[in-house]
Amino acid sequence: MLLLLMHGLDTLITSVLFDDYYPTLNPFMFLRDLFSLVVIVGIAMAFCRRLLSKRPRPKTTVVDYYALVILSIIMISGILLEGTKIVSHSIYQEMVDEYSGLEEPEELKALEAFWVKEFAVVSPNVKKTFDKNVLIDGEQLHEMSCAGCHSRPQWGFMGYGAAKVVSPIALPLDRANVHTLLWYLHFMACFFGLAYLPFSKFFHMIATPVFLLANAVMEEGESDPVNLATKQAMQFDACTHCGDCTARCSVAVAFDEIPNPNILPSEKLAAFRSLLSGNGLNQQSLMKLQEGSHICTDCHRCTDVCPVGINLEDLWLNLNRHLAGLGYCKPELWAREAIGAEFDLKKLKDSTLSLTTVDKRFAGGLTGSAQAGTFTVCFGCQNCTNVCPVVGNYENPKEVVGLLPHEIMHSLALKQKELALGSKMLWDCVTCYECQEHCPQGVRVTDVLYELKNLALRHLKEKVT
């Protein structure tokens, strides 16, 4: 932003604010290269995140590639342009002819020698063995004619470094007019970057400050509902796709087992935006968005760490309501019915258990998890059932929830798939962890129930597909 405002829009902003502005004067020359270095470091960080980072991160999209490529072209062409202009003898000659007012050959030779020595110009006329008196005369002429609009090029450290690199081939580059080609490349890259800005990831440069200002003066329950709705719409454009929400998401680890990008908050937000924009999502995309939406635990961590201040928690609630209106309700609602119909606990309630219903693979799926496998040490003290607030909420809990927590642990020990998955307790559990905290054996009761829900949903997905 600083590079764009100070350098890209210098005729509109910098030259208006500073009467003595020249792009070749300090501090403007130094700041331009400093801001360029910051952008280059940012581009390098973006590439490293995509190539080296192992943590769950936002998906790299076409827009991301465009941003990296166009920024790279702008920065590289700009630095090379600055470097070739520093060493260009033809550009130096044009400046002398237009601004110096010198006509005597001795004066022109002295000034040129000084610029070759101190300003890195590569000249076909001046050798690098300089006469001390000629340099003194050249310095005096420079102070009279050039110093008012030219600082030493070393202050533009990025361009000066490029000038040193290309100096051995500076004369052929100058004859080929490469600096003009680089100017057109740099100009066109900047033009396309600015023209596409409202339609790209770059738009957050404008939308984010506006959203922050709006967010600072609006409050839920006090501001006009229309204004609040407008602010919520602005949140989608204000998102910088930085991935902080994904990095801190408490269920992002599920992405390793369920390769659904919509589990990650940053990707879920992009999908929600596509849904609201009217582009439409096919049924498969909607089902993935539904799964990503309802796997959220409402822990509020994504909202807490968002650097823009987007209320992601509120967006997820709106997304759930929107999906429910489209007929994509919470998966647990249809999973409860589907699993209950397949594993009907009532059919087993008054019958004697048969050893033929043992499912060893089912129990093995649980013992593969360090948390869920702890059910094997349960000895039936019923502490988990006694402290469960869901059980305590009913006079006759078994009629409502089916198996109680300690009974579910027993069914797992007996490898009874029908009993374990047929209990409504799986879906009524509020994950308060009371049972887990009070277990004398250290059984991770809540984690076991959570794992059973995952197995039930996986079982249903396999049947559907």
C-alpha positions as CSV (number, residue, x, y, z in Angstrom):
1,M,0.0,0.0,0.0
2,L,2.8,2.4,0.9
3,L,4.6,1.6,-2.3
4,L,1.4,2.1,-4.3
5,L,0.6,5.4,-2.7
6,M,4.1,6.9,-2.6
7,H,5.5,5.7,-5.9
8,G,2.7,4.3,-8.1
9,L,0.5,7.3,-7.5
10,D,3.2,9.8,-6.9
11,T,1.9,12.5,-9.2
12,L,-1.5,12.4,-7.4
13,I,-0.3,12.1,-3.8
14,T,3.4,12.5,-3.1
15,S,4.1,15.4,-5.4
16,V,1.0,17.2,-3.9
17,L,2.1,16.6,-0.3
18,F,5.8,17.5,-0.9
19,D,6.8,20.5,-3.0
20,D,10.4,19.3,-3.4
21,Y,9.5,15.7,-4.5
22,Y,11.7,13.9,-7.1
23,P,11.8,10.1,-7.3
24,T,15.6,10.4,-7.4
25,L,15.8,12.3,-4.1
26,N,16.0,11.1,-0.6
27,P,14.0,10.1,1.5
28,F,11.8,9.1,-1.4
29,M,14.3,7.0,-3.3
30,F,15.3,5.1,-0.1
31,L,11.7,4.6,1.0
32,R,10.7,3.3,-2.4
33,D,13.3,0.6,-2.3
34,L,12.6,-0.2,1.4
35,F,8.9,-0.7,0.6
36,S,9.9,-2.8,-2.4
37,L,12.0,-5.0,-0.2
38,V,9.0,-5.5,2.2
39,V,6.8,-6.6,-0.7
40,I,9.5,-9.0,-1.9
41,V,9.8,-10.5,1.6
42,G,6.1,-10.9,1.7
43,I,6.1,-12.7,-1.7
44,A,8.9,-15.0,-0.5
45,M,6.9,-15.8,2.7
46,A,3.8,-16.6,0.6
47,F,5.8,-19.1,-1.5
48,C,7.4,-20.7,1.6
49,R,4.0,-21.1,3.2
50,R,2.8,-23.0,0.1
51,L,5.9,-25.1,-0.4
52,L,7.2,-25.7,3.1
53,S,4.5,-25.3,5.7
54,K,3.0,-28.6,7.0
55,R,0.1,-27.1,9.0
56,P,-3.5,-26.9,7.6
57,R,-3.5,-23.8,5.5
58,P,-5.8,-22.1,3.0
59,K,-6.1,-23.7,-0.4
60,T,-4.0,-22.0,-3.1
61,T,-6.4,-20.8,-5.7
62,V,-6.1,-19.2,-9.1
63,V,-6.5,-15.8,-7.5
64,D,-3.6,-16.5,-5.2
65,Y,-1.4,-17.5,-8.1
66,Y,-2.4,-14.4,-9.9
67,A,-1.5,-12.2,-6.9
68,L,1.9,-13.8,-6.5
69,V,2.8,-13.7,-10.3
70,I,1.6,-10.2,-10.9
71,L,3.4,-8.9,-7.8
72,S,6.6,-10.7,-8.7
73,I,6.5,-9.2,-12.3
74,I,5.9,-5.7,-10.9
75,M,8.7,-5.9,-8.4
76,I,11.3,-7.7,-10.5
77,S,10.7,-5.4,-13.6
78,G,10.7,-2.3,-11.3
79,I,14.0,-3.2,-9.7
80,L,15.6,-4.1,-13.0
81,L,14.3,-0.9,-14.6
82,E,15.8,1.1,-11.8
83,G,19.1,-0.7,-12.2
84,T,19.4,-0.3,-16.0
85,K,18.5,3.4,-15.7
86,I,21.3,3.9,-13.2
87,V,23.9,2.4,-15.5
88,S,22.4,3.7,-18.8
89,H,24.7,6.2,-20.6
90,S,21.9,7.3,-22.9
91,I,19.6,8.3,-20.0
92,Y,22.5,10.2,-18.5
93,Q,23.2,12.0,-21.7
94,E,19.5,13.0,-22.0
95,M,19.6,14.5,-18.5
96,V,22.7,16.4,-19.3
97,D,21.3,17.8,-22.5
98,E,18.0,18.8,-20.9
99,Y,19.0,20.1,-17.5
100,S,22.7,20.9,-17.2
101,G,23.2,23.8,-19.6
102,L,26.8,22.8,-20.1
103,E,28.4,23.2,-23.5
104,E,32.2,23.1,-22.9
105,P,33.7,19.7,-23.7
106,E,36.0,19.8,-20.7
107,E,33.1,20.5,-18.4
108,L,31.0,17.7,-19.9
109,K,33.9,15.3,-19.6
110,A,34.5,16.2,-16.0
111,L,30.8,15.8,-15.1
112,E,30.6,12.5,-16.9
113,A,33.7,11.2,-15.1
114,F,32.2,12.1,-11.8
115,W,28.9,10.3,-12.6
116,V,30.8,7.2,-13.7
117,K,32.8,7.2,-10.5
118,E,30.0,8.1,-8.0
119,F,26.7,7.3,-9.7
120,A,27.6,3.9,-11.4
121,V,27.0,5.2,-14.9
122,V,28.7,2.9,-17.5
123,S,30.1,5.1,-20.3
124,P,31.9,4.2,-23.5
125,N,33.9,7.4,-23.3
126,V,35.3,7.4,-19.8
127,K,37.9,5.0,-18.5
128,K,37.9,4.0,-14.8
129,T,41.3,5.6,-14.2
130,F,40.2,9.0,-13.0
131,D,42.2,12.2,-12.7
132,K,41.7,13.7,-9.2
133,N,41.4,17.3,-10.5
134,V,38.9,16.2,-13.2
135,L,36.7,14.6,-10.4
136,I,36.9,17.7,-8.3
137,D,35.7,19.8,-11.3
138,G,33.0,17.2,-12.0
139,E,31.8,17.3,-8.4
140,Q,31.5,21.1,-8.5
141,L,29.5,20.9,-11.8
142,H,27.3,18.2,-10.2
143,E,26.6,20.4,-7.2
144,M,25.5,23.3,-9.5
145,S,23.5,21.3,-12.0
146,C,22.4,17.9,-10.6
147,A,22.5,17.7,-6.9
148,G,19.1,19.4,-6.5
149,C,17.3,16.4,-7.9
150,H,19.7,13.5,-7.6
151,S,20.8,11.7,-4.5
152,R,23.5,9.1,-4.6
153,P,22.1,5.9,-6.2
154,Q,23.4,3.8,-3.2
155,W,20.4,5.0,-1.3
156,G,18.2,3.1,-3.7
157,F,19.9,-0.1,-2.5
158,M,17.6,-2.5,-4.5
159,G,18.1,-0.8,-7.8
160,Y,21.8,-0.1,-7.1
161,G,22.4,-3.8,-6.4
162,A,20.7,-4.6,-9.8
163,A,22.9,-1.9,-11.4
164,K,26.0,-3.6,-10.1
165,V,24.9,-7.0,-11.4
166,V,24.1,-5.7,-15.0
167,S,27.0,-3.3,-15.2
168,P,29.3,-5.7,-17.2
169,I,26.7,-5.8,-20.0
170,A,25.3,-2.3,-19.4
171,L,26.4,-0.9,-22.8
172,P,24.8,-3.7,-24.9
173,L,21.6,-3.4,-22.8
174,D,21.7,0.4,-23.4
175,R,22.1,0.0,-27.1
176,A,19.2,-2.5,-27.2
177,N,17.1,0.1,-25.3
178,V,16.2,-2.6,-22.6
179,H,15.3,0.0,-20.1
180,T,12.4,1.2,-22.3
181,L,11.2,-2.4,-22.7
182,L,11.3,-2.9,-18.9
183,W,9.4,0.4,-18.5
184,Y,6.6,-0.9,-20.7
185,L,6.6,-4.3,-18.9
186,H,6.5,-2.6,-15.5
187,F,3.8,-0.2,-16.6
188,M,1.5,-2.8,-18.1
189,A,2.0,-5.1,-15.1
190,C,0.9,-2.3,-12.7
191,F,-1.9,-1.4,-15.0
192,F,-3.3,-4.9,-15.1
193,G,-2.8,-5.2,-11.4
194,L,-4.8,-2.1,-10.7
195,A,-7.5,-2.9,-13.3
196,Y,-8.1,-6.3,-11.8
197,L,-7.8,-5.1,-8.2
198,P,-11.6,-4.8,-7.5
199,F,-12.1,-8.4,-8.7
200,S,-9.2,-10.1,-7.0
201,K,-7.7,-10.9,-3.7
202,F,-6.2,-7.4,-3.7
203,F,-9.6,-5.8,-3.0
204,H,-9.2,-6.4,0.7
205,M,-6.7,-3.5,0.6
206,I,-9.7,-1.2,0.2
207,A,-12.5,-3.3,1.8
208,T,-10.6,-4.1,5.0
209,P,-10.0,-0.5,6.2
210,V,-13.6,0.4,5.3
211,F,-14.9,-2.6,7.2
212,L,-12.7,-1.7,10.3
213,L,-14.2,1.8,10.3
214,A,-17.7,0.5,10.0
215,N,-17.1,-2.1,12.6
216,A,-15.9,0.5,15.1
217,V,-19.1,2.6,15.0
218,M,-21.7,-0.2,14.8
219,E,-23.1,-2.3,17.6
220,E,-25.5,-5.2,17.6
221,G,-28.9,-4.1,18.8
222,E,-28.2,-0.4,18.5
223,S,-27.4,0.2,14.8
224,D,-29.9,0.0,12.0
225,P,-30.5,-3.6,10.9
226,V,-29.8,-2.6,7.3
227,N,-26.5,-1.1,8.2
228,L,-25.6,-4.3,10.2
229,A,-26.5,-6.4,7.1
230,T,-24.3,-4.2,5.0
231,K,-21.4,-4.6,7.4
232,Q,-21.8,-8.4,7.4
233,A,-21.7,-8.4,3.6
234,M,-18.5,-6.3,3.7
235,Q,-16.8,-9.0,5.8
236,F,-16.5,-11.3,2.8
237,D,-14.4,-8.8,0.9
238,A,-12.5,-7.7,4.0
239,C,-11.1,-11.2,4.5
240,T,-7.4,-11.2,3.6
241,H,-7.3,-15.0,3.4
242,C,-4.3,-14.9,5.8
243,G,-5.2,-18.3,7.3
244,D,-4.9,-17.3,11.0
245,C,-8.4,-18.7,11.6
246,T,-7.5,-22.0,10.1
247,A,-4.2,-22.2,12.1
248,R,-6.1,-21.7,15.4
249,C,-9.2,-23.8,14.5
250,S,-9.9,-26.5,17.1
251,V,-11.2,-28.9,14.5
252,A,-8.7,-28.2,11.7
253,V,-7.0,-31.5,12.6
254,A,-10.0,-33.3,11.3
255,F,-8.9,-32.2,7.8
256,D,-6.2,-34.9,8.0
257,E,-8.9,-37.6,8.2
258,I,-11.7,-35.9,6.2
259,P,-10.2,-34.2,3.2
260,N,-13.0,-31.6,3.0
261,P,-11.5,-28.1,2.6
262,N,-14.7,-26.6,4.1
263,I,-13.6,-27.8,7.5
264,L,-11.0,-25.1,7.4
265,P,-12.6,-21.7,8.3
266,S,-10.8,-19.7,5.6
267,E,-12.1,-22.1,2.9
268,K,-15.5,-22.3,4.4
269,L,-15.8,-18.5,4.3
270,A,-14.9,-18.5,0.6
271,A,-17.5,-21.2,-0.2
272,F,-20.2,-19.3,1.8
273,R,-19.3,-16.2,-0.2
274,S,-19.8,-18.2,-3.5
275,L,-23.1,-19.5,-2.2
276,L,-24.4,-16.0,-1.3
277,S,-23.1,-14.4,-4.5
278,G,-25.6,-16.3,-6.6
279,N,-23.0,-18.3,-8.5
280,G,-24.7,-21.5,-7.2
281,L,-23.1,-24.6,-5.8
282,N,-23.9,-28.1,-7.0
283,Q,-25.3,-30.7,-4.6
284,Q,-21.9,-32.2,-3.8
285,S,-20.4,-28.8,-3.0
286,L,-23.4,-28.0,-0.8
287,M,-23.0,-31.3,1.1
288,K,-19.3,-30.6,1.7
289,L,-20.2,-27.1,2.9
290,Q,-22.8,-28.7,5.2
291,E,-20.3,-31.1,6.6
292,G,-17.7,-28.3,7.1
293,S,-20.2,-26.0,8.7
294,H,-21.6,-28.5,11.3
295,I,-18.3,-30.0,12.3
296,C,-17.5,-26.6,13.8
297,T,-17.5,-26.7,17.7
298,D,-18.4,-23.0,18.1
299,C,-15.2,-22.5,20.1
300,H,-14.9,-18.8,19.0
301,R,-11.1,-19.1,18.4
302,C,-11.4,-18.2,14.7
303,T,-13.2,-14.9,15.7
304,D,-10.7,-14.2,18.5
305,V,-7.6,-14.4,16.2
306,C,-9.0,-12.7,13.1
307,P,-6.7,-9.7,12.5
308,V,-9.5,-7.9,10.6
309,G,-12.0,-8.4,13.3
310,I,-14.5,-10.4,11.3
311,N,-17.2,-12.1,13.5
312,L,-16.7,-15.5,12.0
313,E,-18.8,-17.1,14.7
314,D,-21.8,-15.1,13.6
315,L,-21.2,-16.0,10.0
316,W,-21.2,-19.7,10.8
317,L,-24.6,-19.3,12.6
318,N,-25.9,-17.6,9.5
319,L,-24.5,-20.3,7.3
320,N,-26.2,-23.0,9.3
321,R,-29.5,-21.1,9.0
322,H,-29.0,-20.6,5.3
323,L,-28.2,-24.3,4.7
324,A,-31.2,-25.4,6.8
325,G,-33.4,-23.1,4.6
326,L,-32.0,-25.0,1.5
327,G,-32.8,-28.3,3.1
328,Y,-29.3,-29.1,4.3
329,C,-29.9,-29.4,8.0
330,K,-27.4,-30.4,10.7
331,P,-26.0,-33.9,9.8
332,E,-26.7,-35.2,13.3
333,L,-30.5,-34.7,12.7
334,W,-30.6,-37.1,9.7
335,A,-27.8,-39.3,11.1
336,R,-29.8,-39.9,14.3
337,E,-32.8,-41.0,12.3
338,A,-30.8,-43.1,9.8
339,I,-28.6,-44.8,12.4
340,G,-31.5,-45.3,14.7
341,A,-33.4,-47.0,11.8
342,E,-30.5,-49.3,10.9
343,F,-29.5,-50.1,14.5
344,D,-32.8,-50.2,16.3
345,L,-32.1,-50.5,20.0
346,K,-35.7,-51.4,20.7
347,K,-35.3,-54.7,18.8
348,L,-32.5,-55.7,21.2
349,K,-33.9,-54.3,24.4
350,D,-35.9,-57.4,25.5
351,S,-33.8,-60.0,23.7
352,T,-30.8,-62.0,24.8
353,L,-27.5,-60.8,23.2
354,S,-26.1,-63.3,20.7
355,L,-22.4,-63.9,20.3
356,T,-22.9,-64.0,16.6
357,T,-23.4,-60.2,16.5
358,V,-19.8,-59.5,17.6
359,D,-18.0,-57.2,15.1
360,K,-14.3,-57.3,15.8
361,R,-13.5,-54.8,13.1
362,F,-15.8,-52.3,14.7
363,A,-13.9,-52.4,18.0
364,G,-10.6,-52.3,16.1
365,G,-11.7,-49.0,14.6
366,L,-11.9,-47.5,18.1
367,T,-8.7,-49.0,19.5
368,G,-6.8,-47.4,16.7
369,S,-7.4,-44.1,18.4
370,A,-5.4,-43.4,21.6
371,Q,-8.3,-41.5,23.2
372,A,-11.1,-43.8,22.1
373,G,-9.2,-46.9,22.9
374,T,-9.3,-46.2,26.7
375,F,-12.8,-47.8,26.9
376,T,-11.0,-51.1,27.5
377,V,-10.2,-50.2,31.1
378,C,-13.7,-49.3,32.2
379,F,-14.9,-51.5,35.2
380,G,-18.5,-50.2,35.4
381,C,-18.4,-47.9,38.4
382,Q,-21.1,-45.7,36.7
383,N,-19.4,-42.4,37.7
384,C,-19.8,-41.2,34.1
385,T,-23.5,-41.8,34.1
386,N,-24.0,-40.3,37.6
387,V,-22.4,-37.0,36.6
388,C,-23.9,-36.7,33.1
389,P,-26.2,-33.7,32.9
390,V,-28.1,-35.3,30.0
391,V,-28.9,-38.3,32.1
392,G,-29.8,-36.1,35.1
393,N,-32.2,-34.1,32.9
394,Y,-34.7,-37.0,32.6
395,E,-36.7,-39.0,35.2
396,N,-36.3,-42.1,33.0
397,P,-33.2,-41.4,30.8
398,K,-33.0,-44.9,29.3
399,E,-36.4,-44.4,27.6
400,V,-35.1,-41.2,26.0
401,V,-31.4,-41.7,25.3
402,G,-31.1,-45.5,25.1
403,L,-27.9,-46.8,26.5
404,L,-26.3,-44.7,29.3
405,P,-22.6,-43.7,29.1
406,H,-21.3,-46.6,31.1
407,E,-23.5,-49.1,29.2
408,I,-22.0,-47.8,25.9
409,M,-18.5,-48.6,27.3
410,H,-19.8,-52.1,28.1
411,S,-21.2,-52.6,24.5
412,L,-17.8,-51.6,23.1
413,A,-16.1,-54.1,25.3
414,L,-18.5,-56.7,24.0
415,K,-17.9,-55.5,20.4
416,Q,-21.6,-54.9,19.9
417,K,-21.9,-52.5,17.0
418,E,-25.7,-52.4,17.1
419,L,-25.8,-51.4,20.7
420,A,-23.1,-48.8,20.5
421,L,-24.4,-47.0,17.4
422,G,-28.0,-47.5,18.2
423,S,-28.0,-45.3,21.4
424,K,-29.4,-41.8,21.1
425,M,-26.9,-40.8,23.8
426,L,-24.3,-40.3,21.1
427,W,-26.3,-37.4,19.6
428,D,-27.5,-36.0,22.9
429,C,-24.1,-35.7,24.4
430,V,-23.2,-32.0,25.0
431,T,-19.4,-32.6,25.2
432,C,-19.2,-31.1,28.7
433,Y,-16.4,-33.6,29.6
434,E,-17.9,-34.1,33.1
435,C,-17.9,-37.9,32.6
436,Q,-14.3,-37.8,31.4
437,E,-13.1,-35.7,34.3
438,H,-14.7,-37.9,36.9
439,C,-13.6,-41.3,35.6
440,P,-11.2,-43.0,38.1
441,Q,-9.8,-45.1,35.3
442,G,-9.0,-42.3,33.0
443,V,-11.4,-43.4,30.3
444,R,-11.9,-40.7,27.7
445,V,-15.6,-41.1,27.7
446,T,-16.5,-37.9,25.8
447,D,-13.8,-38.7,23.2
448,V,-15.2,-42.2,22.8
449,L,-18.7,-40.9,22.1
450,Y,-17.3,-38.3,19.7
451,E,-15.4,-41.1,17.9
452,L,-18.6,-43.2,17.7
453,K,-20.4,-40.3,16.1
454,N,-17.6,-40.0,13.5
455,L,-17.9,-43.7,12.8
456,A,-21.7,-43.5,12.4
457,L,-21.4,-40.6,9.9
458,R,-18.6,-42.4,8.0
459,H,-20.8,-45.5,7.9
460,L,-23.7,-43.5,6.4
461,K,-21.5,-41.7,3.9
462,E,-20.1,-45.1,2.7
463,K,-23.7,-46.4,2.3
464,V,-24.7,-43.3,0.3
465,T,-21.7,-43.4,-2.0
